[in-house]
Amino acid sequence: MHELSSIIAAGKGEAAPFQRCVKEDYPIFSYTSGTTGDSKGVKLTHSNILGAVNAIMGKLSGNREDVIISYLPYPHSFEQCLLGFTLMHGSRIGYFSGDPAQLTADCQVLKPSIFPSVPRLYNRIYGVLKDKMDSAGGCKTWLAHRAIASKIEALRANASYTSPCYDKLVFGKICASLGG
């Protein structure tokens, strides 16, 4: 982990002049994944990124104790927004090892408090969990399906997502696999 002050100190004495950016500047070109067609390059302005960060800040709260795991490619627009959100809150950023197959192991080491992701990864996690639940058999499969149904029912009824019993018996194990 590096503190921002140590990074700033490492850059002292550099001769490169500071160049102030404006909201219309393009700090990054983002490339779409191509999952729904051909990949495309998209120019993102500072204003685009900060607007998205502002939208995230309206939905999530962050603080200096929060940790986020950075694993999406740097030019991914969602990654840019998450990094902006994290920096604006003074939260901590942990970078994954670089091996997507080790992402859950990286989460267990880093213990991210915020794990926003992209649909493709959520679908992959869901597939693995569903296969494990369905192959468990008997009471374990019944309990897992009942826990999910209970969560969905509570979300629809009163936007609650905690269940002391099911969180301990079922969902705690899932949370632990992503760092707790």
MIBAVO-428678 format. One record per atom (N, C-alpha, C, O): residue in three letters; x, y, z. Coordinates in steps of 0.05 Angstrom, whole numbers, plus 32768, in hexadecimal, padded with zeros to 4 digits. Example, Ala and Ser with C-alpha at 12.3 -4.5 7.8 and 13.67 -1.06 7.14 Angstrom:
ALA81087F8E809C/ALA80F67FA6809C/ALA81087FBE809C/ALA811D7FBE80A9/SER81017FD3808E/SER81117FEB808F/SER81028001809D/SER810C801780A1/
END
This chain:
MET80117FE98000/MET800080008000/MET801280198000/MET8026801A800F/HIS800B802C7FF0/HIS801A80457FEE/HIS8008805C7FF7/HIS7FF1805D7FEF/GLU8012806E8007/GLU80038085800F/GLU8006809A7FF9/GLU801B809C7FEC/LEU7FF180AA7FF5/LEU7FF380BF7FE1/LEU800A80D27FE5/LEU801780DB7FD3/SER801080D87FFF/SER802680EA8005/SER804180DF7FFC/SER805280EF7FF3/SER804480C57FFD/SER805E80B97FF4/SER806080BA7FD6/SER807580BD7FCA/ILE804980B77FC8/ILE804980BA7FAB/ILE804F80D67FA2/ILE805F80DB7F90/ILE804380E97FB0/ILE804981067FAA/ILE8066810C7FAF/ILE8073811A7F9F/ALA807181027FC6/ALA808D81077FCC/ALA809F80FC7FB7/ALA80B481087FB1/ALA809880E47FAC/ALA80A980D87F97/ALA80AA80E87F7E/ALA80BD80E67F6F/GLY809580F87F79/GLY809481087F61/GLY809F81247F64/GLY80A081337F50/LYS80A8812B7F7C/LYS80B481467F80/LYS80CE81497F70/LYS80DD81367F6D/GLY80D281607F66/GLY80EB81667F57/GLY80E9815F7F3A/GLY80FC81647F2B/GLU80D381547F31/GLU80CF814F7F14/GLU80CE81697F05/GLU80C2817C7F0F/ALA80D9816A7EED/ALA80DA81837EDD/ALA80C181867ECC/ALA80BD819B7EC0/ALA80B081717ECA/ALA809981737EB8/ALA808581887EC3/ALA807E81877EDA/PRO807D819B7EB2/PRO806B81B07EBC/PRO804F81A57EBF/PRO804681937EB1/PHE804181AF7ED3/PHE802681A77ED8/PHE801481B47EC2/PHE801681CB7EBC/GLN800381A47EB7/GLN7FF181AE7EA3/GLN7FD481AA7EAD/GLN7FCB81937EAF/ARG7FC781C07EB2/ARG7FAC81BE7EBD/ARG7F9981B47EA7/ARG7F9A81BD7E90/CYS7F8981A17EAE/CYS7F7681967E9B/CYS7F5B81A67E9C/CYS7F5681B37EB0/VAL7F4C81A37E88/VAL7F3181AE7E87/VAL7F1D81977E83/VAL7F2581827E7B/LYS7F04819C7E89/LYS7EF081877E89/LYS7EEC817A7E6E/LYS7EE281647E6C/GLU7EF381897E58/GLU7EF0817E7E3D/GLU7F08816D7E34/GLU7F0781617E1E/ASP7F1D816C7E44/ASP7F35815C7E3D/ASP7F2D813E7E3D/ASP7F1C81367E4C/TYR7F3B812F7E2D/TYR7F3881127E2C/TYR7F4F81047E3A/TYR7F6481007E2E/PRO7F4C80FD7E53/PRO7F6280F07E61/PRO7F6580D27E59/PRO7F7A80C67E5E/ILE7F5180C77E4C/ILE7F5280AB7E47/ILE7F4080A47E2F/ILE7F2B80B07E2B/PHE7F4880907E20/PHE7F3780837E0C/PHE7F2E80697E17/PHE7F3F80587E1F/SER7F1480647E18/SER7F0A804B7E23/SER7F0280397E0B/SER7EF780437DF7/TYR7F0780207E0D/TYR7F00800D7DF8/TYR7EEB7FFA7E02/TYR7EEE7FEE7E17/THR7ED57FF87DF3/THR7EBF7FE67DFB/THR7EC97FCA7DF8/THR7EDB7FC47DE8/SER7EBD7FB87E06/SER7EC57F9C7E06/SER7EBE7F8D7DEC/SER7ECC7F7A7DE5/GLY7EAA7F967DDE/GLY7EA27F897DC6/GLY7E8F7F727DCB/GLY7E8A7F627DB9/THR7E847F707DE3/THR7E717F5A7DE9/THR7E577F5C7DDA/THR7E4A7F487DD5/THR7E507F747DD2/THR7E377F777DC2/THR7E3C7F807DA6/THR7E297F877D98/GLY7E547F7F7D9D/GLY7E5B7F887D82/GLY7E797F8D7D81/GLY7E887F837D92/ASP7E817F9B7D6C/ASP7E9E7FA27D69/ASP7EA77FB47D80/ASP7E987FC57D89/SER7EC07FB17D88/SER7ECB7FC37D9C/SER7ECC7FDF7D90/SER7ED07FE37D78/LYS7EC97FF37DA2/LYS7ECA800F7D99/LYS7EDA801F7DAC/LYS7EDB801A7DC4/GLY7EE880337DA1/GLY7EF780467DB2/GLY7EE4805D7DBA/GLY7ED780687DA8/VAL7EE480657DD3/VAL7ED3807A7DDD/VAL7EE5808F7DEB/VAL7EF480877DFD/LYS7EE280A87DE3/LYS7EF180BD7DF1/LYS7EE280C67E0A/LYS7ECB80CE7E07/LEU7EEE80C47E21/LEU7EE280CC7E3A/LEU7EEF80E67E43/LEU7F0780E87E46/THR7EDE80FA7E48/THR7EE981137E53/THR7EEA81127E71/THR7EDE81007E7E/HIS7EF981257E7D/HIS7EF981277E9A/HIS7EDD812B7EA4/HIS7ED581207EB9/SER7ECD813B7E96/SER7EB181407E9D/SER7EA181267E9D/SER7E9181227EAF/ASN7EA581147E89/ASN7E9780FA7E89/ASN7E9D80EA7EA2/ASN7E8B80E07EAF/ILE7EB780E87EA8/ILE7EBF80D77EBE/ILE7EB680E37ED9/ILE7EAB80D47EE9/LEU7EB980FD7EDD/LEU7EB081097EF6/LEU7E9281087EF9/LEU7E8881067F0F/GLY7E83810A7EE3/GLY7E6681077EE4/GLY7E5E80EC7EEE/GLY7E4C80E97EFE/ALA7E6B80D77EE4/ALA7E6680BC7EEC/ALA7E6E80B87F0A/ALA7E6080AB7F19/VAL7E8580C37F12/VAL7E8D80C17F2D/VAL7E7980CF7F40/VAL7E7280C47F55/ASN7E6F80E57F37/ASN7E5A80F47F47/ASN7E4180E27F4A/ASN7E3580E27F5F/ALA7E3A80D47F35/ALA7E2280C27F36/ALA7E2780AC7F4A/ALA7E1680A47F59/ILE7E3F80A07F49/ILE7E46808B7F5C/ILE7E4680957F79/ILE7E3C80887F8B/MET7E5180AD7F7D/MET7E5280B97F97/MET7E3680BD7FA3/MET7E3380BD7FBB/GLY7E2280C17F92/GLY7E0780C47F9B/GLY7DFB80AA7FA5/GLY7DE880AA7FB4/LYS7E0780937F9D/LYS7DFC80797FA4/LYS7E0D806B7FB9/LYS7E02805B7FC9/LEU7E27806F7FB9/LEU7E3980627FCC/LEU7E4680777FDE/LEU7E4A808E7FD6/SER7E4C806F7FF6/SER7E5B80808007/SER7E768073800C/SER7E78805A800D/GLY7E8B8082800D/GLY7EA580778011/GLY7EB480878026/GLY7EAD809E802C/ASN7EC9807B8031/ASN7EDA80898044/ASN7EF6807E8043/ASN7EFC806C8033/ARG7F0880888054/ARG7F2480808053/ARG7F288063805A/ARG7F3D80588054/GLU7F1580578068/GLU7F18803B806F/GLU7F1080288059/GLU7F178010805A/ASP7F0180318046/ASP7EF880208030/ASP7F0F8017801E/ASP7F228026801A/VAL7F0C80008013/VAL7F207FF48001/VAL7F107FEB7FE8/VAL7EFB7FDE7FEA/ILE7F1B7FF17FD1/ILE7F107FE77FB8/ILE7F267FD87FA9/ILE7F3D7FDF7FAA/ILE7F1E7FC37F9B/ILE7F317FB47F8C/ILE7F2F7FBD7F6F/ILE7F1A7FBE7F63/SER7F467FC37F64/SER7F487FCB7F48/SER7F517FB47F37/SER7F677FAA7F3A/TYR7F3F7FAA7F25/TYR7F467F937F15/TYR7F3D7F967EF8/TYR7F457F867EE7/LEU7F2D7FAA7EF2/LEU7F257FAF7ED6/LEU7F3C7FBC7EC8/LEU7F4D7FC97ED4/PRO7F3D7FBA7EAD/PRO7F527FC77E9E/PRO7F517FE57EA3/PRO7F3B7FF17EA5/TYR7F687FF27EA4/TYR7F69800F7EAA/TYR7F5780207E98/TYR7F4A80327EA2/PRO7F57801A7E7E/PRO7F46802C7E6D/PRO7F2880267E6F/PRO7F1880337E61/HIS7F1F80127E7F/HIS7F03800C7E82/HIS7EF580247E8F/HIS7EFF802E7EA4/SER7EE0802E7E83/SER7ED380467E8E/SER7EC980427EAB/SER7ECB80547EBB/PHE7EBF802A7EB1/PHE7EB680257ECD/PHE7ECD80267EE0/PHE7ECB80307EF6/GLU7EE4801B7ED8/GLU7EFC801C7EE8/GLU7F0480397EEE/GLU7F0B80407F04/GLN7F03804A7ED9/GLN7F0A80667EDD/GLN7EF780737EF2/GLN7F0080827F03/CYS7EDD806D7EF0/CYS7ECA80787F03/CYS7ECF806E7F1F/CYS7ECE807D7F32/LEU7ED580547F22/LEU7EDB804A7F3D/LEU7EF480557F49/LEU7EF5805C7F60/LEU7F0880597F38/LEU7F2180657F43/LEU7F1C80827F4A/LEU7F26808B7F5F/GLY7F0D80907F3A/GLY7F0680AC7F41/GLY7EF680AD7F5B/GLY7EFC80BE7F6C/PHE7EE2809C7F5E/PHE7ED2809B7F77/PHE7EE480957F8F/PHE7EE280A27FA4/THR7EF680827F8C/THR7F08807A7FA2/THR7F1B80917FAA/THR7F1F80967FC1/LEU7F26809E7F96/LEU7F3880B47F9C/LEU7F2A80CC7FA8/LEU7F3580D97FBA/MET7F1180D17F9F/MET7F0380E87FAA/MET7EFA80E37FC7/MET7EF780F67FD6/HIS7EF780CA7FCF/HIS7EF180C37FEB/HIS7F0980BE7FFC/HIS7F0780BB8014/GLY7F2180BE7FF0/GLY7F3980B87FFF/GLY7F3A809B8008/GLY7F498094801A/SER7F2B808A7FFA/SER7F2B806D8000/SER7F4580607FF5/SER7F55806D7FE8/ARG7F4880477FFB/ARG7F5F80387FF3/ARG7F5980277FDA/ARG7F43801D7FD6/ILE7F6D80247FC9/ILE7F6B80147FB1/ILE7F807FFD7FB2/ILE7F9780027FB7/GLY7F767FE57FAE/GLY7F887FCE7FAD/GLY7F877FC37F90/GLY7F717FC17F85/TYR7F9D7FBC7F85/TYR7F9E7FB27F6A/TYR7FA17F937F6A/TYR7FB17F887F79/PHE7F917F877F59/PHE7F927F697F58/PHE7FAC7F607F4C/PHE7FBB7F6F7F40/SER7FB27F467F50/SER7FCB7F3B7F48/SER7FD07F3B7F2A/SER7FE77F377F21/GLY7FBB7F3F7F1A/GLY7FBE7F3E7EFD/GLY7FB37F257EF1/GLY7FB17F237ED8/ASP7FAD7F117F01/ASP7FA27EF87EF8/ASP7F847EF77EFE/ASP7F7D7EF37F15/PRO7F737EF97EEA/PRO7F567EF97EEF/PRO7F4D7EDF7EFE/PRO7F397EE07F0D/ALA7F5B7EC97EFA/ALA7F537EB07F08/ALA7F597EB27F26/ALA7F4E7EA27F35/GLN7F697EC57F2E/GLN7F707EC87F4A/GLN7F617EDF7F58/GLN7F687EE77F6E/LEU7F4D7EEA7F4B/LEU7F3F7F017F55/LEU7F337EFC7F71/LEU7F357F0D7F83/THR7F277EE57F75/THR7F1B7EDF7F8F/THR7F317EDD7FA4/THR7F2E7EE57FBB/ALA7F487ED17F9D/ALA7F5F7ECF7FB0/ALA7F697EEC7FB6/ALA7F707EF17FCD/ASP7F6A7EFD7FA2/ASP7F727F197FA7/ASP7F5F7F277FBA/ASP7F677F367FCB/CYS7F457F217FB6/CYS7F317F2D7FC8/CYS7F347F247FE4/CYS7F307F337FF7/GLN7F3B7F0B7FE8/GLN7F3E7F008003/GLN7F567F0D8011/GLN7F567F108029/VAL7F6A7F158002/VAL7F817F23800E/VAL7F7A7F408013/VAL7F7F7F4B8028/LEU7F6F7F4D7FFF/LEU7F697F6A8000/LEU7F517F718012/LEU7F517F85801F/LYS7F3D7F608012/LYS7F247F648020/LYS7F167F7E8019/LYS7F137F908029/PRO7F0F7F817FFF/PRO7F027F9A7FF7/PRO7EE77F9F8005/PRO7ED87F8C8009/SER7EE27FB7800C/SER7EC97FBE8019/SER7EB47FC68004/SER7E9C7FC6800A/ILE7EBD7FCC7FEC/ILE7EAC7FD37FD6/ILE7EB47FC27FBE/ILE7ECC7FC17FB7/PHE7EA17FB47FB2/PHE7EA77FA27F9C/PHE7E937FA77F85/PHE7E857F947F7D/PRO7E937FBF7F7A/PRO7E827FC37F62/PRO7E907FB57F4B/PRO7EA97FB47F4A/SER7E807FAB7F39/SER7E8C7F9C7F23/SER7E7C7FA17F09/SER7E6B7FB27F08/VAL7E837F917EF5/VAL7E767F937EDB/VAL7E657F7A7ED8/VAL7E6B7F657EE4/PRO7E4F7F7B7EC8/PRO7E3D7F647EC5/PRO7E4B7F4A7EBD/PRO7E437F357EC7/ARG7E5F7F4B7EAD/ARG7E6C7F337EA4/ARG7E787F247EBC/ARG7E767F0B7EBD/LEU7E857F327ECE/LEU7E907F257EE6/LEU7E7B7F1B7EF9/LEU7E7C7F057F04/TYR7E667F2C7EFD/TYR7E507F237F0E/TYR7E437F097F03/TYR7E3D7EF77F12/ASN7E407F087EE9/ASN7E347EF07EDD/ASN7E467ED87EE1/ASN7E3C7EC27EE6/ARG7E607EDC7EDF/ARG7E737EC67EE4/ARG7E727EBC7F01/ARG7E717EA47F06/ILE7E727ECF7F14/ILE7E707EC87F30/ILE7E567EBA7F35/ILE7E557EA57F43/TYR7E407EC47F2A/TYR7E267EB77F2D/TYR7E267E9B7F23/TYR7E1C7E897F30/GLY7E327E977F0C/GLY7E337E7C7F00/GLY7E427E687F12/GLY7E397E527F16/VAL7E597E717F1D/VAL7E687E5F7F2F/VAL7E597E597F48/VAL7E577E427F51/LEU7E4C7E6E7F54/LEU7E3D7E6A7F6C/LEU7E257E587F68/LEU7E1F7E467F78/LYS7E177E5C7F51/LYS7DFF7E4C7F4B/LYS7E077E2F7F47/LYS7DF97E1D7F51/ASP7E1D7E2A7F39/ASP7E267E0F7F35/ASP7E2C7E017F50/ASP7E257DEA7F55/LYS7E397E117F62/LYS7E407E057F7C/LYS7E277E007F8D/LYS7E247DEB7F9A/MET7E137E127F8C/MET7DFB7E0F7F9B/MET7DEB7DF67F90/MET7DE27DE57F9F/ASP7DE97DF57F76/ASP7DD97DDF7F6A/ASP7DE67DC47F6D/ASP7DD97DAF7F6F/SER7E017DC37F6E/SER7E0F7DAA7F71/SER7E117DA17F8E/SER7E197D8A7F93/ALA7E0B7DB37FA1/ALA7E0D7DAC7FBD/ALA7DF97D967FC4/ALA7DFF7D847FD4/GLY7DE27D987FB9/GLY7DCD7D847FBD/GLY7DBF7D867FD7/GLY7DC87D937FEA/GLY7DA87D7A7FD8/GLY7D987D777FF1/GLY7D927D917FFF/GLY7D8A7DA57FF3/CYS7D967D908019/CYS7D8F7DA7802B/CYS7DA07DC08024/CYS7D967DD68026/LYS7DB87DBC801C/LYS7DC97DD38015/LYS7DBE7DE27FFD/LYS7DBD7DFB7FFE/THR7DB67DD47FE9/THR7DAA7DE17FD1/THR7D907DEF7FD9/THR7D8B7E067FD1/TRP7D7F7DE17FE8/TRP7D667DED7FF0/TRP7D6B7E068000/TRP7D5E7E1B7FFC/LEU7D7E7E058013/LEU7D847E1C8024/LEU7D8E7E348014/LEU7D867E4A8018/ALA7D9F7E2F8001/ALA7DAA7E447FF0/ALA7D947E517FE0/ALA7D927E6A7FDE/HIS7D827E417FD4/HIS7D6C7E4C7FC4/HIS7D597E5C7FD6/HIS7D4E7E707FCE/ARG7D547E527FEE/ARG7D427E5F8000/ARG7D4E7E7A8009/ARG7D407E8E800C/ALA7D687E7A800E/ALA7D767E938016/ALA7D747EA88000/ALA7D6F7EBF8006/ILE7D787EA07FE8/ILE7D767EB37FD1/ILE7D5A7EBE7FCF/ILE7D567ED67FCB/ALA7D467EAC7FD0/ALA7D2A7EB47FCE/ALA7D237EC87FE5/ALA7D157EDB7FE0/SER7D2D7EC27FFD/SER7D287ED48014/SER7D347EEF800F/SER7D277F048015/LYS7D4C7EF08005/LYS7D5A7F0A8000/LYS7D4A7F1A7FEB/LYS7D457F327FEF/ILE7D427F0D7FD6/ILE7D337F1B7FC1/ILE7D197F257FCC/ILE7D117F3C7FC6/GLU7D0B7F157FDB/GLU7CF27F1E7FE7/GLU7CF67F367FF9/GLU7CE67F497FF8/ALA7D0A7F36800A/ALA7D107F4C801C/ALA7D177F65800D/ALA7D0F7F7B8014/LEU7D277F627FF7/LEU7D2E7F797FE7/LEU7D157F867FDA/LEU7D137F9F7FDA/ARG7D037F767FD0/ARG7CEB7F817FC4/ARG7CD87F8D7FD9/ARG7CCB7FA17FD3/ALA7CD77F827FF1/ALA7CC47F8B8005/ALA7CCD7FA48013/ALA7CBE7FB78016/ASN7CE77FA5801B/ASN7CEF7FBC802B/ASN7D0C7FC48026/ASN7D187FD28036/ALA7D177FBC800F/ALA7D327FC38007/ALA7D477FBB801C/ALA7D5D7FC7801D/SER7D417FA7802B/SER7D547F9C803F/SER7D647F868031/SER7D597F778021/TYR7D7D7F848038/TYR7D8D7F6F802C/TYR7D9D7F608041/TYR7DB07F51803A/THR7D967F63805A/THR7DA37F53806F/THR7D907F3E807A/THR7D787F43807C/SER7D9B7F288080/SER7D8C7F12808C/SER7D9F7F03809E/SER7DB07EF38095/PRO7D9D7F0780B9/PRO7DB17EFB80CB/PRO7DB57EDD80C7/PRO7DCC7ED380C7/CYS7D9F7ECF80C3/CYS7DA17EB180C0/CYS7DAF7EAA80A5/CYS7DC37E9C80A5/TYR7DA47EB4808F/TYR7DAF7EAC8075/TYR7DCA7EB98070/TYR7DDB7EAD8062/ASP7DCF7ED0807B/ASP7DE97EDC8078/ASP7DFF7ECB8084/ASP7E157EC8807A/LYS7DF87EBF809B/LYS7E0C7EAE80A9/LYS7E0F7E93809C/LYS7E257E898098/LEU7DF87E878095/LEU7DF97E6C808A/LEU7E017E6A806D/LEU7E0F7E578065/VAL7DF97E7D805D/VAL7DFD7E7B803F/VAL7E0F7E918035/VAL7E247E8C8029/PHE7E067EAA8038/PHE7E147EC0802B/PHE7E2F7EC88037/PHE7E3F7ED4802A/GLY7E337EC18050/GLY7E4D7EC6805D/GLY7E647EB8804E/GLY7E7A7EC3804C/LYS7E5E7EA08045/LYS7E737E918036/LYS7E797E9E801C/LYS7E907E9F8013/ILE7E657EA9800F/ILE7E687EB77FF5/ILE7E787ED07FFA/ILE7E8B7ED67FEB/CYS7E717EDF800F/CYS7E7F7EF88015/CYS7E9D7EF2801C/CYS7EAE7F018014/ALA7EA17EDC802A/ALA7EBD7ED58032/ALA7ECE7ECF8019/ALA7EE57ED58018/SER7EC17EC38005/SER7ED07EBD7FEC/SER7ED97ED67FDD/SER7EEB7ED57FCD/LEU7ECB7EED7FE3/LEU7ED27F067FD6/LEU7EE07F197FEA/LEU7EE17F317FE5/GLY7EEA7F0E7FFF/GLY7EFA7F1E8012/GLY7EEB7F27802A/GLY7EF67F35803B/GLY7ED27F1F802D/GLY7EC27F268045/GLY7EB17F3F8041/GLY7EA37F478054/
END
